[in-house]
Each structure stands twice: as C-alpha cells, then as structure tokens.
Amino acid sequence: MKDMSKDLLFNPAFTPHQMLMLGVFEGKYLNSTLDEYPPEWRTDAKLSDIPNPSINAFGVKSRQPLAVWQESGWINPQDPWGWFQWYARYYCGRRTEDDVRQIKRWRAFVRHAGQVRKHGNGDPSIRRVQRQALLQWSHDPFPDVTTLENETVLTKMNRITKQPGTKT
C-alpha cells in the first residue's frame, strides 16, 4: 500500500478497508470485485448480497444507482464501479491518467461538510445522509465536532458514535 501522506492534494480520512468495516454503499457496491483487493479487506467488512441501507454506518441510503453515474459521465471505463473502485486501486498503488480528475472530484465533495458543520451540532442523528455521503467519499463525517489532539478521524468517529475501536 502506498503512503498517501505525501499527496498534499489528496488526504482521505479513511482507508478503503476502514470504509468497508464502517459500512458504506449499503454493503453491495464492490461485492463482485472484492477478490481483487487484499484479503484482510473482507475481514469485518459489512457486506450484503442485496443493497441494505441498515449496513451503512449511519443506517441510511446515501447513493445514487450506478446508472445515474454512468449517464452523468462520471464513470471511467477502467473503473466501472466508480470512485471507490478508483480509490481502492489508487490506495493499492495503481496510478493512471484519471488520478487528477478523481482527486479533483474528491476535493470538490468536501463542500458537503459545510452543511453538516453549519447544521449538525455534533449530533450523529442530524444530517445522517450527508454524513454517510462524506464517509463514502472518505471525508470526515463529523466536521462539526472538534478532533482531539493526536486523534484520527476514525477514532473520532468511533468516539462520537460509541463504536468499538477499528483495527486498522
């Protein structure tokens, strides 16, 4: 796995493995391609054979169907399952010409944190769809809560949601 800390324009809050353990994309998004990734990513991953919003970290649906992404031109054929597939492959060390576009998309998504910061009041039950969306784009879903000294975003999320610690 590549250390992305040197990528000043791209500093995701979570690894793909952490995202899968926390609950993203209704447990369904990458089931057909999961064998492509390190086996430990399947450990504790929240997966489902059918889309199941209750699997998501915030228990809500927060995605559009893949067809919408395809129709909007957001899918590059090299990553037919979209942004998370690109991110997982990037995290594993792949580099392509599409990296600049995807990183720009990731950076633009942070705009949703403004609404959570303004209206979330540090309450996990408020703005759950936006919090889930931020998580699915590997952004801090709690921009309205102060990160403690030496605290990772994952540890902060576990503290706020009172989840047991995550291994990675």
VMD Tcl script that builds the backbone (N, CA, C; Angstrom):
set m [mol new atoms 504]
animate dup $m
set s [atomselect $m all]
$s set {name element resname resid chain x y z} {
  {N N MET 1 A 0.830 -1.174 0.000}
  {CA C MET 1 A 0.000 0.000 0.000}
  {C C MET 1 A 0.880 1.244 0.000}
  {N N LYS 2 A 0.506 2.212 -0.789}
  {CA C LYS 2 A 1.286 3.437 -0.899}
  {C C LYS 2 A 0.920 4.393 0.230}
  {N N ASP 3 A 1.929 5.046 0.796}
  {CA C ASP 3 A 1.705 6.089 1.784}
  {C C ASP 3 A 1.228 7.329 1.040}
  {N N MET 4 A -0.031 7.720 1.277}
  {CA C MET 4 A -0.598 8.867 0.566}
  {C C MET 4 A -0.370 10.168 1.316}
  {N N SER 5 A 0.311 10.128 2.458}
  {CA C SER 5 A 0.506 11.340 3.241}
  {C C SER 5 A 1.300 12.397 2.478}
  {N N LYS 6 A 2.028 11.977 1.461}
  {CA C LYS 6 A 2.814 12.924 0.676}
  {C C LYS 6 A 1.984 13.570 -0.434}
  {N N ASP 7 A 0.792 13.045 -0.685}
  {CA C ASP 7 A -0.093 13.613 -1.699}
  {C C ASP 7 A -0.874 14.767 -1.064}
  {N N LEU 8 A -0.312 15.951 -1.121}
  {CA C LEU 8 A -0.896 17.080 -0.410}
  {C C LEU 8 A -2.306 17.425 -0.883}
  {N N LEU 9 A -2.623 17.102 -2.105}
  {CA C LEU 9 A -3.953 17.406 -2.613}
  {C C LEU 9 A -4.948 16.281 -2.347}
  {N N PHE 10 A -4.468 15.160 -1.856}
  {CA C PHE 10 A -5.351 14.005 -1.640}
  {C C PHE 10 A -4.981 13.345 -0.316}
  {N N ASN 11 A -5.787 13.599 0.695}
  {CA C ASN 11 A -5.542 13.025 2.009}
  {C C ASN 11 A -6.851 12.488 2.593}
  {N N PRO 12 A -7.303 11.338 2.097}
  {CA C PRO 12 A -8.554 10.751 2.570}
  {C C PRO 12 A -8.529 10.507 4.080}
  {N N ALA 13 A -9.693 10.590 4.680}
  {CA C ALA 13 A -9.822 10.382 6.119}
  {C C ALA 13 A -9.783 8.905 6.500}
  {N N PHE 14 A -10.141 8.027 5.563}
  {CA C PHE 14 A -10.240 6.599 5.844}
  {C C PHE 14 A -9.565 5.801 4.741}
  {N N THR 15 A -9.057 4.639 5.089}
  {CA C THR 15 A -8.588 3.701 4.081}
  {C C THR 15 A -9.807 2.991 3.502}
  {N N PRO 16 A -9.684 2.386 2.336}
  {CA C PRO 16 A -10.812 1.613 1.808}
  {C C PRO 16 A -11.254 0.516 2.790}
  {N N HIS 17 A -10.312 -0.141 3.437}
  {CA C HIS 17 A -10.643 -1.188 4.410}
  {C C HIS 17 A -11.482 -0.616 5.550}
  {N N GLN 18 A -11.080 0.510 6.096}
  {CA C GLN 18 A -11.842 1.137 7.173}
  {C C GLN 18 A -13.251 1.489 6.715}
  {N N MET 19 A -13.362 2.001 5.497}
  {CA C MET 19 A -14.680 2.358 4.973}
  {C C MET 19 A -15.579 1.133 4.903}
  {N N LEU 20 A -15.032 0.020 4.413}
  {CA C LEU 20 A -15.820 -1.214 4.318}
  {C C LEU 20 A -16.227 -1.723 5.696}
  {N N MET 21 A -15.368 -1.572 6.686}
  {CA C MET 21 A -15.692 -2.013 8.044}
  {C C MET 21 A -16.748 -1.112 8.694}
  {N N LEU 22 A -16.711 0.165 8.380}
  {CA C LEU 22 A -17.663 1.101 8.972}
  {C C LEU 22 A -19.060 0.952 8.367}
  {N N GLY 23 A -19.126 0.558 7.114}
  {CA C GLY 23 A -20.406 0.389 6.443}
  {C C GLY 23 A -20.644 1.453 5.400}
  {N N VAL 24 A -20.420 1.103 4.142}
  {CA C VAL 24 A -20.607 2.022 3.022}
  {C C VAL 24 A -21.346 1.328 1.881}
  {N N PHE 25 A -21.997 2.120 1.067}
  {CA C PHE 25 A -22.641 1.674 -0.174}
  {C C PHE 25 A -23.610 0.514 0.043}
  {N N GLU 26 A -24.269 0.531 1.210}
  {CA C GLU 26 A -25.297 -0.463 1.525}
  {C C GLU 26 A -24.766 -1.888 1.469}
  {N N GLY 27 A -23.458 -2.051 1.648}
  {CA C GLY 27 A -22.843 -3.368 1.694}
  {C C GLY 27 A -22.721 -4.067 0.361}
  {N N LYS 28 A -23.145 -3.454 -0.714}
  {CA C LYS 28 A -23.269 -4.125 -2.005}
  {C C LYS 28 A -22.258 -3.677 -3.048}
  {N N TYR 29 A -21.770 -2.480 -2.928}
  {CA C TYR 29 A -21.086 -1.793 -4.018}
  {C C TYR 29 A -19.982 -2.592 -4.701}
  {N N LEU 30 A -19.070 -3.188 -3.951}
  {CA C LEU 30 A -17.919 -3.847 -4.571}
  {C C LEU 30 A -17.917 -5.360 -4.409}
  {N N ASN 31 A -19.014 -5.947 -4.056}
  {CA C ASN 31 A -19.014 -7.396 -3.822}
  {C C ASN 31 A -18.429 -8.183 -4.984}
  {N N SER 32 A -18.724 -7.765 -6.208}
  {CA C SER 32 A -18.257 -8.530 -7.368}
  {C C SER 32 A -16.770 -8.346 -7.644}
  {N N THR 33 A -16.145 -7.334 -7.064}
  {CA C THR 33 A -14.721 -7.093 -7.315}
  {C C THR 33 A -13.873 -7.206 -6.053}
  {N N LEU 34 A -14.461 -7.599 -4.946}
  {CA C LEU 34 A -13.736 -7.619 -3.676}
  {C C LEU 34 A -12.523 -8.544 -3.701}
  {N N ASP 35 A -12.577 -9.615 -4.480}
  {CA C ASP 35 A -11.437 -10.547 -4.554}
  {C C ASP 35 A -10.187 -9.885 -5.131}
  {N N GLU 36 A -10.349 -8.762 -5.790}
  {CA C GLU 36 A -9.221 -8.034 -6.370}
  {C C GLU 36 A -8.352 -7.379 -5.290}
  {N N TYR 37 A -8.909 -7.157 -4.130}
  {CA C TYR 37 A -8.230 -6.404 -3.085}
  {C C TYR 37 A -7.650 -7.323 -2.023}
  {N N PRO 38 A -6.811 -6.782 -1.154}
  {CA C PRO 38 A -6.202 -7.617 -0.115}
  {C C PRO 38 A -7.262 -8.382 0.691}
  {N N PRO 39 A -6.988 -9.651 1.005}
  {CA C PRO 39 A -7.973 -10.470 1.726}
  {C C PRO 39 A -8.402 -9.860 3.056}
  {N N GLU 40 A -7.519 -9.123 3.727}
  {CA C GLU 40 A -7.885 -8.545 5.021}
  {C C GLU 40 A -9.002 -7.509 4.896}
  {N N TRP 41 A -9.230 -6.987 3.681}
  {CA C TRP 41 A -10.327 -6.038 3.499}
  {C C TRP 41 A -11.679 -6.699 3.716}
  {N N ARG 42 A -11.766 -7.996 3.523}
  {CA C ARG 42 A -13.021 -8.713 3.748}
  {C C ARG 42 A -13.252 -8.963 5.238}
  {N N THR 43 A -12.175 -8.879 6.024}
  {CA C THR 43 A -12.290 -9.080 7.458}
  {C C THR 43 A -13.088 -7.928 8.058}
  {N N ASP 44 A -14.165 -8.234 8.681}
  {CA C ASP 44 A -15.038 -7.250 9.327}
  {C C ASP 44 A -15.738 -6.291 8.367}
  {N N ALA 45 A -15.616 -6.518 7.062}
  {CA C ALA 45 A -16.334 -5.668 6.112}
  {C C ALA 45 A -17.832 -5.943 6.237}
  {N N LYS 46 A -18.613 -4.900 6.150}
  {CA C LYS 46 A -20.065 -5.032 6.201}
  {C C LYS 46 A -20.553 -5.193 4.768}
  {N N LEU 47 A -20.905 -6.416 4.407}
  {CA C LEU 47 A -21.297 -6.744 3.036}
  {C C LEU 47 A -22.698 -7.336 3.015}
  {N N SER 48 A -23.333 -7.254 1.867}
  {CA C SER 48 A -24.671 -7.786 1.690}
  {C C SER 48 A -24.853 -8.212 0.234}
  {N N ASP 49 A -25.655 -9.233 0.019}
  {CA C ASP 49 A -25.955 -9.663 -1.344}
  {C C ASP 49 A -26.935 -8.716 -2.040}
  {N N ILE 50 A -27.701 -7.986 -1.243}
  {CA C ILE 50 A -28.640 -7.001 -1.785}
  {C C ILE 50 A -28.362 -5.658 -1.110}
  {N N PRO 51 A -28.652 -4.543 -1.782}
  {CA C PRO 51 A -28.437 -3.247 -1.126}
  {C C PRO 51 A -29.217 -3.170 0.186}
  {N N ASN 52 A -28.525 -2.820 1.263}
  {CA C ASN 52 A -29.130 -2.809 2.590}
  {C C ASN 52 A -28.676 -1.550 3.330}
  {N N PRO 53 A -29.483 -0.495 3.317}
  {CA C PRO 53 A -29.087 0.754 3.972}
  {C C PRO 53 A -28.756 0.599 5.459}
  {N N SER 54 A -29.315 -0.395 6.127}
  {CA C SER 54 A -29.026 -0.552 7.560}
  {C C SER 54 A -27.566 -0.938 7.802}
  {N N ILE 55 A -26.877 -1.423 6.771}
  {CA C ILE 55 A -25.461 -1.765 6.884}
  {C C ILE 55 A -24.595 -0.508 6.924}
  {N N ASN 56 A -25.075 0.558 6.315}
  {CA C ASN 56 A -24.309 1.801 6.279}
  {C C ASN 56 A -24.052 2.310 7.694}
  {N N ALA 57 A -22.931 2.964 7.886}
  {CA C ALA 57 A -22.533 3.474 9.198}
  {C C ALA 57 A -23.626 4.321 9.847}
  {N N PHE 58 A -24.363 5.084 9.042}
  {CA C PHE 58 A -25.409 5.942 9.578}
  {C C PHE 58 A -26.810 5.377 9.336}
  {N N GLY 59 A -26.892 4.138 8.836}
  {CA C GLY 59 A -28.165 3.446 8.687}
  {C C GLY 59 A -29.111 4.053 7.673}
  {N N VAL 60 A -28.583 4.789 6.705}
  {CA C VAL 60 A -29.422 5.449 5.709}
  {C C VAL 60 A -28.895 5.178 4.307}
  {N N LYS 61 A -29.784 5.288 3.337}
  {CA C LYS 61 A -29.379 5.206 1.934}
  {C C LYS 61 A -28.742 6.542 1.563}
  {N N SER 62 A -27.588 6.473 0.939}
  {CA C SER 62 A -26.906 7.702 0.552}
  {C C SER 62 A -26.077 7.450 -0.697}
  {N N ARG 63 A -26.760 7.089 -1.756}
  {CA C ARG 63 A -26.066 6.885 -3.021}
  {C C ARG 63 A -27.094 6.902 -4.128}
  {N N GLN 64 A -26.611 7.140 -5.314}
  {CA C GLN 64 A -27.461 7.050 -6.487}
  {C C GLN 64 A -27.109 5.749 -7.202}
  {N N PRO 65 A -28.038 5.220 -7.969}
  {CA C PRO 65 A -27.735 3.999 -8.718}
  {C C PRO 65 A -26.561 4.222 -9.678}
  {N N LEU 66 A -25.818 3.168 -9.945}
  {CA C LEU 66 A -24.676 3.239 -10.856}
  {C C LEU 66 A -25.095 3.804 -12.217}
  {N N ALA 67 A -26.314 3.498 -12.649}
  {CA C ALA 67 A -26.794 4.001 -13.943}
  {C C ALA 67 A -26.780 5.530 -13.994}
  {N N VAL 68 A -27.086 6.183 -12.891}
  {CA C VAL 68 A -27.062 7.651 -12.841}
  {C C VAL 68 A -25.634 8.150 -13.035}
  {N N TRP 69 A -24.679 7.478 -12.396}
  {CA C TRP 69 A -23.278 7.856 -12.540}
  {C C TRP 69 A -22.827 7.662 -13.990}
  {N N GLN 70 A -23.262 6.562 -14.597}
  {CA C GLN 70 A -22.890 6.290 -15.983}
  {C C GLN 70 A -23.484 7.331 -16.919}
  {N N GLU 71 A -24.761 7.636 -16.750}
  {CA C GLU 71 A -25.439 8.620 -17.591}
  {C C GLU 71 A -24.828 10.014 -17.436}
  {N N SER 72 A -24.303 10.317 -16.259}
  {CA C SER 72 A -23.716 11.630 -15.988}
  {C C SER 72 A -22.275 11.739 -16.477}
  {N N GLY 73 A -21.710 10.636 -16.953}
  {CA C GLY 73 A -20.350 10.652 -17.458}
  {C C GLY 73 A -19.278 10.656 -16.376}
  {N N TRP 74 A -19.628 10.222 -15.178}
  {CA C TRP 74 A -18.685 10.237 -14.061}
  {C C TRP 74 A -17.857 8.961 -13.982}
  {N N ILE 75 A -18.190 7.974 -14.801}
  {CA C ILE 75 A -17.516 6.678 -14.749}
  {C C ILE 75 A -16.476 6.594 -15.858}
  {N N ASN 76 A -15.271 6.247 -15.483}
  {CA C ASN 76 A -14.214 5.967 -16.447}
  {C C ASN 76 A -14.240 4.454 -16.674}
  {N N PRO 77 A -14.183 3.996 -17.917}
  {CA C PRO 77 A -14.260 2.551 -18.179}
  {C C PRO 77 A -13.242 1.707 -17.405}
  {N N GLN 78 A -12.094 2.285 -17.038}
  {CA C GLN 78 A -11.110 1.489 -16.295}
  {C C GLN 78 A -11.583 1.165 -14.874}
  {N N ASP 79 A -12.539 1.940 -14.359}
  {CA C ASP 79 A -13.111 1.715 -13.031}
  {C C ASP 79 A -14.631 1.724 -13.149}
  {N N PRO 80 A -15.213 0.650 -13.679}
  {CA C PRO 80 A -16.642 0.647 -13.978}
  {C C PRO 80 A -17.553 0.763 -12.754}
  {N N TRP 81 A -17.007 0.604 -11.542}
  {CA C TRP 81 A -17.825 0.739 -10.330}
  {C C TRP 81 A -17.651 2.107 -9.677}
  {N N GLY 82 A -16.899 3.003 -10.319}
  {CA C GLY 82 A -16.870 4.380 -9.869}
  {C C GLY 82 A -15.735 4.771 -8.944}
  {N N TRP 83 A -16.003 5.850 -8.194}
  {CA C TRP 83 A -14.974 6.492 -7.395}
  {C C TRP 83 A -14.319 5.554 -6.393}
  {N N PHE 84 A -15.096 4.789 -5.638}
  {CA C PHE 84 A -14.498 3.934 -4.619}
  {C C PHE 84 A -13.587 2.882 -5.244}
  {N N GLN 85 A -13.964 2.347 -6.373}
  {CA C GLN 85 A -13.099 1.389 -7.052}
  {C C GLN 85 A -11.790 2.067 -7.458}
  {N N TRP 86 A -11.904 3.292 -7.998}
  {CA C TRP 86 A -10.683 4.024 -8.326}
  {C C TRP 86 A -9.837 4.220 -7.071}
  {N N TYR 87 A -10.464 4.664 -5.957}
  {CA C TYR 87 A -9.729 4.939 -4.724}
  {C C TYR 87 A -9.059 3.670 -4.185}
  {N N ALA 88 A -9.770 2.557 -4.196}
  {CA C ALA 88 A -9.190 1.301 -3.704}
  {C C ALA 88 A -7.968 0.918 -4.533}
  {N N ARG 89 A -8.072 1.059 -5.825}
  {CA C ARG 89 A -6.937 0.731 -6.701}
  {C C ARG 89 A -5.792 1.734 -6.517}
  {N N TYR 90 A -6.115 2.991 -6.354}
  {CA C TYR 90 A -5.101 4.018 -6.095}
  {C C TYR 90 A -4.395 3.709 -4.770}
  {N N TYR 91 A -5.169 3.379 -3.754}
  {CA C TYR 91 A -4.616 3.054 -2.445}
  {C C TYR 91 A -3.654 1.860 -2.537}
  {N N CYS 92 A -3.991 0.916 -3.398}
  {CA C CYS 92 A -3.141 -0.267 -3.585}
  {C C CYS 92 A -1.920 0.024 -4.461}
  {N N GLY 93 A -1.797 1.236 -4.967}
  {CA C GLY 93 A -0.595 1.620 -5.694}
  {C C GLY 93 A -0.753 1.919 -7.170}
  {N N ARG 94 A -1.938 1.691 -7.737}
  {CA C ARG 94 A -2.112 1.961 -9.165}
  {C C ARG 94 A -2.141 3.461 -9.417}
  {N N ARG 95 A -1.519 3.896 -10.497}
  {CA C ARG 95 A -1.560 5.292 -10.919}
  {C C ARG 95 A -1.946 5.338 -12.390}
  {N N THR 96 A -2.890 6.230 -12.723}
  {CA C THR 96 A -3.355 6.360 -14.102}
  {C C THR 96 A -3.560 7.833 -14.436}
  {N N GLU 97 A -3.858 8.077 -15.693}
  {CA C GLU 97 A -4.152 9.444 -16.129}
  {C C GLU 97 A -5.433 9.985 -15.490}
  {N N ASP 98 A -6.292 9.118 -14.988}
  {CA C ASP 98 A -7.554 9.543 -14.392}
  {C C ASP 98 A -7.388 10.054 -12.960}
  {N N ASP 99 A -6.208 9.905 -12.388}
  {CA C ASP 99 A -5.995 10.288 -10.986}
  {C C ASP 99 A -6.317 11.763 -10.743}
  {N N VAL 100 A -5.886 12.628 -11.611}
  {CA C VAL 100 A -6.112 14.065 -11.419}
  {C C VAL 100 A -7.604 14.366 -11.362}
  {N N ARG 101 A -8.371 13.794 -12.286}
  {CA C ARG 101 A -9.826 14.020 -12.305}
  {C C ARG 101 A -10.480 13.501 -11.030}
  {N N GLN 102 A -10.110 12.304 -10.625}
  {CA C GLN 102 A -10.730 11.704 -9.444}
  {C C GLN 102 A -10.375 12.477 -8.175}
  {N N ILE 103 A -9.146 12.922 -8.071}
  {CA C ILE 103 A -8.750 13.699 -6.895}
  {C C ILE 103 A -9.494 15.034 -6.870}
  {N N LYS 104 A -9.690 15.642 -8.032}
  {CA C LYS 104 A -10.485 16.880 -8.096}
  {C C LYS 104 A -11.919 16.623 -7.643}
  {N N ARG 105 A -12.492 15.499 -8.043}
  {CA C ARG 105 A -13.855 15.157 -7.622}
  {C C ARG 105 A -13.908 14.963 -6.111}
  {N N TRP 106 A -12.897 14.260 -5.566}
  {CA C TRP 106 A -12.838 14.036 -4.119}
  {C C TRP 106 A -12.736 15.372 -3.380}
  {N N ARG 107 A -11.871 16.249 -3.871}
  {CA C ARG 107 A -11.692 17.554 -3.211}
  {C C ARG 107 A -12.976 18.381 -3.274}
  {N N ALA 108 A -13.692 18.309 -4.379}
  {CA C ALA 108 A -14.932 19.077 -4.531}
  {C C ALA 108 A -16.031 18.571 -3.609}
  {N N PHE 109 A -15.988 17.292 -3.266}
  {CA C PHE 109 A -17.061 16.721 -2.452}
  {C C PHE 109 A -17.073 17.283 -1.034}
  {N N VAL 110 A -15.971 17.810 -0.585}
  {CA C VAL 110 A -15.888 18.329 0.781}
  {C C VAL 110 A -16.871 19.474 1.012}
  {N N ARG 111 A -17.400 20.059 -0.051}
  {CA C ARG 111 A -18.374 21.148 0.104}
  {C C ARG 111 A -19.558 20.717 0.969}
  {N N HIS 112 A -19.869 19.415 0.961}
  {CA C HIS 112 A -20.985 18.917 1.770}
  {C C HIS 112 A -20.698 19.027 3.268}
  {N N ALA 113 A -19.437 19.084 3.633}
  {CA C ALA 113 A -19.083 19.233 5.044}
  {C C ALA 113 A -19.570 20.574 5.592}
  {N N GLY 114 A -19.664 21.582 4.743}
  {CA C GLY 114 A -20.130 22.892 5.188}
  {C C GLY 114 A -21.538 22.852 5.752}
  {N N GLN 115 A -22.425 22.114 5.094}
  {CA C GLN 115 A -23.796 21.999 5.582}
  {C C GLN 115 A -23.851 21.252 6.910}
  {N N VAL 116 A -23.045 20.200 7.024}
  {CA C VAL 116 A -23.002 19.449 8.283}
  {C C VAL 116 A -22.419 20.330 9.383}
  {N N ARG 117 A -21.356 21.046 9.062}
  {CA C ARG 117 A -20.727 21.932 10.046}
  {C C ARG 117 A -21.720 22.987 10.531}
  {N N LYS 118 A -22.512 23.512 9.600}
  {CA C LYS 118 A -23.449 24.587 9.927}
  {C C LYS 118 A -24.670 24.098 10.704}
  {N N HIS 119 A -25.159 22.885 10.377}
  {CA C HIS 119 A -26.437 22.431 10.930}
  {C C HIS 119 A -26.359 21.158 11.786}
  {N N GLY 120 A -25.195 20.504 11.844}
  {CA C GLY 120 A -25.119 19.208 12.503}
  {C C GLY 120 A -25.065 19.232 14.008}
  {N N ASN 121 A -24.541 20.295 14.580}
  {CA C ASN 121 A -24.478 20.443 16.034}
  {C C ASN 121 A -23.801 19.280 16.757}
  {N N GLY 122 A -22.929 18.555 16.066}
  {CA C GLY 122 A -22.228 17.443 16.705}
  {C C GLY 122 A -23.105 16.254 17.039}
  {N N ASP 123 A -24.317 16.250 16.523}
  {CA C ASP 123 A -25.289 15.189 16.821}
  {C C ASP 123 A -25.295 14.178 15.680}
  {N N PRO 124 A -24.885 12.916 15.927}
  {CA C PRO 124 A -24.836 11.914 14.858}
  {C C PRO 124 A -26.190 11.636 14.202}
  {N N SER 125 A -27.278 11.994 14.875}
  {CA C SER 125 A -28.602 11.725 14.302}
  {C C SER 125 A -29.055 12.837 13.351}
  {N N ILE 126 A -28.301 13.921 13.278}
  {CA C ILE 126 A -28.634 15.043 12.391}
  {C C ILE 126 A -27.749 14.971 11.146}
  {N N ARG 127 A -28.360 15.170 9.972}
  {CA C ARG 127 A -27.640 15.176 8.696}
  {C C ARG 127 A -27.005 13.817 8.401}
  {N N ARG 128 A -27.735 12.745 8.709}
  {CA C ARG 128 A -27.180 11.400 8.536}
  {C C ARG 128 A -26.882 11.062 7.083}
  {N N VAL 129 A -27.694 11.496 6.140}
  {CA C VAL 129 A -27.440 11.202 4.726}
  {C C VAL 129 A -26.167 11.904 4.279}
  {N N GLN 130 A -25.994 13.164 4.670}
  {CA C GLN 130 A -24.769 13.871 4.298}
  {C C GLN 130 A -23.556 13.287 5.004}
  {N N ARG 131 A -23.710 12.866 6.244}
  {CA C ARG 131 A -22.594 12.245 6.958}
  {C C ARG 131 A -22.191 10.943 6.260}
  {N N GLN 132 A -23.179 10.140 5.858}
  {CA C GLN 132 A -22.889 8.894 5.151}
  {C C GLN 132 A -22.191 9.189 3.834}
  {N N ALA 133 A -22.679 10.191 3.117}
  {CA C ALA 133 A -22.054 10.554 1.836}
  {C C ALA 133 A -20.600 10.990 2.046}
  {N N LEU 134 A -20.338 11.780 3.081}
  {CA C LEU 134 A -18.970 12.193 3.366}
  {C C LEU 134 A -18.093 10.975 3.647}
  {N N LEU 135 A -18.608 10.035 4.424}
  {CA C LEU 135 A -17.853 8.810 4.700}
  {C C LEU 135 A -17.565 8.056 3.407}
  {N N GLN 136 A -18.551 7.947 2.525}
  {CA C GLN 136 A -18.391 7.199 1.283}
  {C C GLN 136 A -17.400 7.867 0.330}
  {N N TRP 137 A -17.086 9.122 0.579}
  {CA C TRP 137 A -16.045 9.818 -0.184}
  {C C TRP 137 A -14.793 9.999 0.669}
  {N N SER 138 A -14.695 9.279 1.759}
  {CA C SER 138 A -13.534 9.282 2.659}
  {C C SER 138 A -13.205 10.666 3.201}
  {N N HIS 139 A -14.276 11.395 3.553}
  {CA C HIS 139 A -14.135 12.675 4.247}
  {C C HIS 139 A -14.630 12.485 5.678}
  {N N ASP 140 A -14.235 13.363 6.556}
  {CA C ASP 140 A -14.673 13.335 7.955}
  {C C ASP 140 A -16.179 13.570 8.011}
  {N N PRO 141 A -16.958 12.581 8.485}
  {CA C PRO 141 A -18.406 12.781 8.569}
  {C C PRO 141 A -18.824 13.637 9.761}
  {N N PHE 142 A -17.859 14.044 10.582}
  {CA C PHE 142 A -18.143 14.881 11.746}
  {C C PHE 142 A -17.301 16.158 11.730}
  {N N PRO 143 A -17.460 16.974 10.675}
  {CA C PRO 143 A -16.703 18.228 10.631}
  {C C PRO 143 A -17.197 19.226 11.680}
  {N N ASP 144 A -18.344 18.927 12.289}
  {CA C ASP 144 A -18.945 19.787 13.304}
  {C C ASP 144 A -18.511 19.402 14.726}
  {N N VAL 145 A -17.548 18.483 14.836}
  {CA C VAL 145 A -17.022 18.055 16.127}
  {C C VAL 145 A -15.507 18.245 16.093}
  {N N THR 146 A -14.984 18.814 17.144}
  {CA C THR 146 A -13.549 19.051 17.228}
  {C C THR 146 A -12.792 17.731 17.312}
  {N N THR 147 A -11.745 17.630 16.516}
  {CA C THR 147 A -10.859 16.476 16.589}
  {C C THR 147 A -9.877 16.724 17.727}
  {N N LEU 148 A -9.770 15.767 18.636}
  {CA C LEU 148 A -8.869 15.907 19.769}
  {C C LEU 148 A -7.420 15.777 19.326}
  {N N GLU 149 A -6.521 16.261 20.130}
  {CA C GLU 149 A -5.096 16.181 19.823}
  {C C GLU 149 A -4.686 14.727 19.623}
  {N N ASN 150 A -3.963 14.479 18.549}
  {CA C ASN 150 A -3.475 13.138 18.179}
  {C C ASN 150 A -4.594 12.138 17.892}
  {N N GLU 151 A -5.790 12.613 17.599}
  {CA C GLU 151 A -6.917 11.731 17.307}
  {C C GLU 151 A -7.090 11.616 15.794}
  {N N THR 152 A -7.247 10.400 15.299}
  {CA C THR 152 A -7.542 10.206 13.888}
  {C C THR 152 A -9.028 10.441 13.662}
  {N N VAL 153 A -9.412 10.615 12.413}
  {CA C VAL 153 A -10.830 10.780 12.098}
  {C C VAL 153 A -11.585 9.501 12.467}
  {N N LEU 154 A -10.963 8.340 12.251}
  {CA C LEU 154 A -11.609 7.077 12.611}
  {C C LEU 154 A -11.856 7.006 14.112}
  {N N THR 155 A -10.859 7.351 14.910}
  {CA C THR 155 A -11.021 7.321 16.365}
  {C C THR 155 A -12.094 8.316 16.799}
  {N N LYS 156 A -12.095 9.497 16.175}
  {CA C LYS 156 A -13.120 10.498 16.489}
  {C C LYS 156 A -14.510 9.954 16.169}
  {N N MET 157 A -14.653 9.333 14.994}
  {CA C MET 157 A -15.953 8.780 14.620}
  {C C MET 157 A -16.388 7.706 15.612}
  {N N ASN 158 A -15.474 6.831 15.989}
  {CA C ASN 158 A -15.800 5.787 16.966}
  {C C ASN 158 A -16.179 6.399 18.312}
  {N N ARG 159 A -15.498 7.468 18.707}
  {CA C ARG 159 A -15.814 8.145 19.975}
  {C C ARG 159 A -17.217 8.731 19.927}
  {N N ILE 160 A -17.546 9.393 18.847}
  {CA C ILE 160 A -18.837 10.070 18.736}
  {C C ILE 160 A -19.982 9.072 18.636}
  {N N THR 161 A -19.778 8.037 17.841}
  {CA C THR 161 A -20.853 7.060 17.623}
  {C C THR 161 A -20.804 5.926 18.641}
  {N N LYS 162 A -19.817 5.971 19.534}
  {CA C LYS 162 A -19.656 4.980 20.592}
  {C C LYS 162 A -19.476 3.567 20.033}
  {N N GLN 163 A -18.769 3.501 18.887}
  {CA C GLN 163 A -18.463 2.220 18.256}
  {C C GLN 163 A -17.186 1.665 18.857}
  {N N PRO 164 A -17.057 0.343 18.886}
  {CA C PRO 164 A -15.787 -0.212 19.347}
  {C C PRO 164 A -14.665 0.165 18.380}
  {N N GLY 165 A -13.457 0.177 18.855}
  {CA C GLY 165 A -12.312 0.565 18.036}
  {C C GLY 165 A -12.185 -0.294 16.794}
  {N N THR 166 A -11.710 0.309 15.724}
  {CA C THR 166 A -11.481 -0.398 14.476}
  {C C THR 166 A -10.011 -0.737 14.391}
  {N N LYS 167 A -9.702 -1.916 13.905}
  {CA C LYS 167 A -8.338 -2.454 13.940}
  {C C LYS 167 A -7.349 -1.707 13.078}
  {N N THR 168 A -7.788 -1.122 11.962}
  {CA C THR 168 A -6.808 -0.520 11.052}
  {C C THR 168 A -6.840 0.971 11.130}
}
mol reanalyze $m
mol bondsrecalc $m
mol representation Tube
mol addrep $m
